[in-house]
Amino acid sequence: MDWKSEFDRRVSVFPGVKVLSDEPMKRHTSFRTGGPAARMAFPKDAGEFLLALSCAPEGGPEPFVMGSGTNVLAPDGGLDRLVINTREMRKLEPGPDPYTICAAAGCSLRQAAEFACTRGLTGLEFAHGIPGTVGGGVCMNAGAYDGEMSQALSGALVLAETDISYLSVDALELSYRHSIVMEQPRTYVLQALFRLRPGTPADIRAKMETLLQRRKASQPLEYPSAGSTFKRPAGHYAGTLIEQCGLKGLRVGGAEVSEKHAGFVINRDGATSADILAVIREVQRRVFDQTGVTLEPEVRILE
Ligand SMILES: Cc1cc2nc3c(=O)[nH]c(=O)nc-3n(C[C@H](O)[C@H](O)[C@H](O)COP(=O)(O)OP(=O)(O)OC[C@H]3O[C@@H](n4cnc5c(N)ncnc54)[C@H](O)[C@@H]3O)c2cc1C
């Protein structure tokens, strides 16, 4: 029996867990590309997450856990694996003391920032305009405008293989677009605890608005993308290097280096993932040839 039939047999015992077959990844990624995921489960809470995961047969392909798909490039040929999509795990509640909030993995960073604002808590304004989830944000140590998850987190509830434990922010080993979660196999964020500071809701809202306007002015938000395609290389800005190499507007098929912000590869017009990958590789090649700097993708490229 192949892994899908065995998964279907096991998960049928839990009819509450929503599972779709051959679900196009392009419906769930901000690039709007990617072929079908063999199975995609949508748990509503940590319990259903564990159930879905436990139905993946031993020896089968490693499940892939995703949030909003805003930093993922999925192959056009699809994924022969179980994808667990956390977007329905949205519980957001006050934490154990007045300065903390607790967010399930699938809460959007925007919802978490709004919740903090209504509770008069400052420290998450930077995350308001990042279109990912809390789980994706922890995994990537998402950040913007001098803020990053490592500054706002107290810790996270993490499932590693079969152990669930609370990892403090230090144990998560967060650094620039990096965490221990992305290093270890079968390690997933279920929930995050943010530790914030008292603030005034009007000031918090004003800061979120200002940052949103800065984003709108500088980023090509009218096109599908995954935000900054490359990590910031030491001592440089990826976008500036790409622009200096004359690569704005470089196009393969429907994918293009944005004219508005050279750090973004956009789906300009019906791009495939292969088009986007070709632009990424060409940019890396030409920037290296012209400057000697290696650009590392920030986008998680799936095979
Ligand atoms: C227009 C635009 C602007 C952006 N601006 C920023 C920005 O300013 N700063 C920034 O840092 N990023 C930015 N991004 C990128 C992206 O939004 C962040 O990296 C975000 O944190 C990804 O969250 P996600 O839920 O979409 O994760 P996904 O794209 O779904 O997944 C990304 C990675 O996280 C892993 N992951 C997701 N959820 C979990 C989980 N629960 N447990 C374990 N692993 C998990 C996935 O396996 C994958 O490896 C931007 C993207 C876009 C499209």
The ligand as an SDF file (V2000), in Angstrom:
LIG
                    3D

 53 58  0  0  0  0  0  0  0  0999 V2000
    4.6620   40.9350    0.1280 C   0  0  0  0  0  0  0  0  0  0  0  0
    5.5140   40.2130    1.1280 C   0  0  0  0  0  0  0  0  0  0  0  0
    6.2340   40.9230    2.0760 C   0  0  0  0  0  0  0  0  0  0  0  0
    7.0370   40.2600    3.0140 C   0  0  0  0  0  0  0  0  0  0  0  0
    7.7200   40.9920    3.9310 N   0  0  0  0  0  0  0  0  0  0  0  0
    8.4790   40.3520    4.8400 C   0  0  0  0  0  0  0  0  0  0  0  0
    9.2020   41.0990    5.8160 C   0  0  0  0  0  0  0  0  0  0  0  0
    9.1300   42.3230    5.8940 O   0  0  0  0  0  0  0  0  0  0  0  0
    9.9720   40.4130    6.7030 N   0  0  0  0  0  0  0  0  0  0  0  0
   10.0680   39.0580    6.6660 C   0  0  0  0  0  0  0  0  0  0  0  0
   10.7770   38.4880    7.5100 O   0  0  0  0  0  0  0  0  0  0  0  0
    9.3930   38.3320    5.7590 N   0  0  0  0  0  0  0  0  0  0  0  0
    8.6120   38.9410    4.8490 C   0  0  0  0  0  0  0  0  0  0  0  0
    7.9270   38.2070    3.9160 N   0  0  0  0  0  0  0  0  0  0  0  0
    8.1030   36.7380    3.8770 C   0  0  0  0  0  0  0  0  0  0  0  0
    7.1210   35.9430    4.7430 C   0  0  0  0  0  0  0  0  0  0  0  0
    5.8980   36.6280    4.9130 O   0  0  0  0  0  0  0  0  0  0  0  0
    7.7280   35.5970    6.1190 C   0  0  0  0  0  0  0  0  0  0  0  0
    8.9010   34.8330    5.9830 O   0  0  0  0  0  0  0  0  0  0  0  0
    6.7340   34.8180    6.9770 C   0  0  0  0  0  0  0  0  0  0  0  0
    7.2820   34.6620    8.2520 O   0  0  0  0  0  0  0  0  0  0  0  0
    6.4120   33.4400    6.4090 C   0  0  0  0  0  0  0  0  0  0  0  0
    5.2800   32.9530    7.1150 O   0  0  0  0  0  0  0  0  0  0  0  0
    4.2860   31.9140    6.4240 P   0  0  0  0  0  0  0  0  0  0  0  0
    3.2620   31.5720    7.4140 O   0  0  0  0  0  0  0  0  0  0  0  0
    3.7900   32.4450    5.1290 O   0  0  0  0  0  0  0  0  0  0  0  0
    5.2700   30.7080    6.1790 O   0  0  0  0  0  0  0  0  0  0  0  0
    5.3300   29.7450    4.9280 P   0  0  0  0  0  0  0  0  0  0  0  0
    5.7200   30.5380    3.7120 O   0  0  0  0  0  0  0  0  0  0  0  0
    4.0930   28.9510    4.8360 O   0  0  0  0  0  0  0  0  0  0  0  0
    6.5470   28.8190    5.3330 O   0  0  0  0  0  0  0  0  0  0  0  0
    7.8540   29.3710    5.4150 C   0  0  0  0  0  0  0  0  0  0  0  0
    8.7360   28.3710    6.1550 C   0  0  0  0  0  0  0  0  0  0  0  0
    8.2560   28.2790    7.4920 O   0  0  0  0  0  0  0  0  0  0  0  0
    7.9360   26.9210    7.7860 C   0  0  0  0  0  0  0  0  0  0  0  0
    6.7690   26.9120    8.6720 N   0  0  0  0  0  0  0  0  0  0  0  0
    5.5940   27.5590    8.5000 C   0  0  0  0  0  0  0  0  0  0  0  0
    4.7900   27.3150    9.5440 N   0  0  0  0  0  0  0  0  0  0  0  0
    5.4640   26.4880   10.3800 C   0  0  0  0  0  0  0  0  0  0  0  0
    5.1570   25.8690   11.6130 C   0  0  0  0  0  0  0  0  0  0  0  0
    3.9910   26.0480   12.2310 N   0  0  0  0  0  0  0  0  0  0  0  0
    6.0890   25.0830   12.1720 N   0  0  0  0  0  0  0  0  0  0  0  0
    7.2970   24.8790   11.5760 C   0  0  0  0  0  0  0  0  0  0  0  0
    7.6320   25.4390   10.4030 N   0  0  0  0  0  0  0  0  0  0  0  0
    6.7240   26.2350    9.8160 C   0  0  0  0  0  0  0  0  0  0  0  0
    7.6730   26.2460    6.4700 C   0  0  0  0  0  0  0  0  0  0  0  0
    7.9000   24.8550    6.5620 O   0  0  0  0  0  0  0  0  0  0  0  0
    8.6740   26.9590    5.5760 C   0  0  0  0  0  0  0  0  0  0  0  0
    9.9470   26.3800    5.6960 O   0  0  0  0  0  0  0  0  0  0  0  0
    7.1120   38.8480    2.9850 C   0  0  0  0  0  0  0  0  0  0  0  0
    6.3660   38.1290    2.0320 C   0  0  0  0  0  0  0  0  0  0  0  0
    5.5740   38.8000    1.1240 C   0  0  0  0  0  0  0  0  0  0  0  0
    4.7620   38.0080    0.1360 C   0  0  0  0  0  0  0  0  0  0  0  0
  1  2  1  0
  2  3  1  0
  2 52  2  0
  3  4  2  0
  4  5  1  0
  4 50  1  0
  5  6  2  0
  6  7  1  0
  6 13  1  0
  7  8  2  0
  7  9  1  0
  9 10  1  0
 10 11  2  0
 10 12  1  0
 12 13  2  0
 13 14  1  0
 14 15  1  0
 14 50  1  0
 15 16  1  0
 16 17  1  0
 16 18  1  0
 18 19  1  0
 18 20  1  0
 20 21  1  0
 20 22  1  0
 22 23  1  0
 23 24  1  0
 24 25  2  0
 24 26  1  0
 24 27  1  0
 27 28  1  0
 28 29  2  0
 28 30  1  0
 28 31  1  0
 31 32  1  0
 32 33  1  0
 33 34  1  0
 33 48  1  0
 34 35  1  0
 35 36  1  0
 35 46  1  0
 36 37  1  0
 36 45  1  0
 37 38  2  0
 38 39  1  0
 39 40  1  0
 39 45  2  0
 40 41  1  0
 40 42  2  0
 42 43  1  0
 43 44  2  0
 44 45  1  0
 46 47  1  0
 46 48  1  0
 48 49  1  0
 50 51  2  0
 51 52  1  0
 52 53  1  0
M  END
$$$$
